[in-house]
Amino acid sequence: MARSKALWQDKIQFDDKNVAQILHYALEHYKELKKTKTTWNGRQIRNAFQTAIAIAEYEAHRTAERYKLPEIPKACLEKSHFEKVARASSHFDRYLKMTWGGTERDLARETLERRDSFADSDDGDRARQMKEDVMATVLIEVS
């Protein structure tokens, strides 16, 4: 989150309360996805962040129009923006599952394009532990 703050501080307002709520939501969302073995990869996380920022910027533009402000205020990134992105992602995943007859994971397994069973191996356990350690470090950094 610190890296994102540095990159976007000119356009986005980060307040500590919102950052804490976003990180708490991210951890809870990760735990929910983990139960179904559908956690987001790095590309999906990056896309989710960019989409949440776009939603926040859109809201700032709408506020400026609605109140006829001389300048567009800095967008304020909130937990609700990530919730919208997560809902849209979930709906899209269900759509793909219905149209393709399975998840990306199922199709990759059938065509031997990817070894998702790696997560069930000892190497997968180490990778999973590293991911959880990173999440814990992020939460400690914010606290």
Steps between C-alpha positions, in 0.01 A plus 500: 500500500793734570619461141152578371485810719826627352382438143154651536534769768451782246160369390371294791442597860608228745377532852622255762150386597413412139835325448444288811147411384625411151775276636260332742257439214783364281596249768138390554443476124816291465381263775161460330658429161747260660210282619398446137861480371444801274737762641596786270837498330725807475348617171149480644604691813662773288192523278273516804705787643495693173125447462436616858702814429301561180175472698631747761606744228160470331328583830726805542405621150131447575533698824663789313222500241221467754621788718647704213843507664773701325742205532461126518579392857754228570335161484476316831561127473261304722420143595171525307694539175674168556171337598352606163798358316482172693127463426555565130786251493288237671213553254741475208655178636151346532421608144818337368429183693150482348613568144819290505362219712763540771746734661827615348667254734284212371569586137876541559509159669312334213730647234815447712587871471560561869579292809264639761556191715837662577320680782435163665869400497774586752622777267144633488487502881816712509361739238171527691686571827702774327176658373349494851819649647481788251135567594591499871790741436270741313251500787774564757638785286163675501437455873 
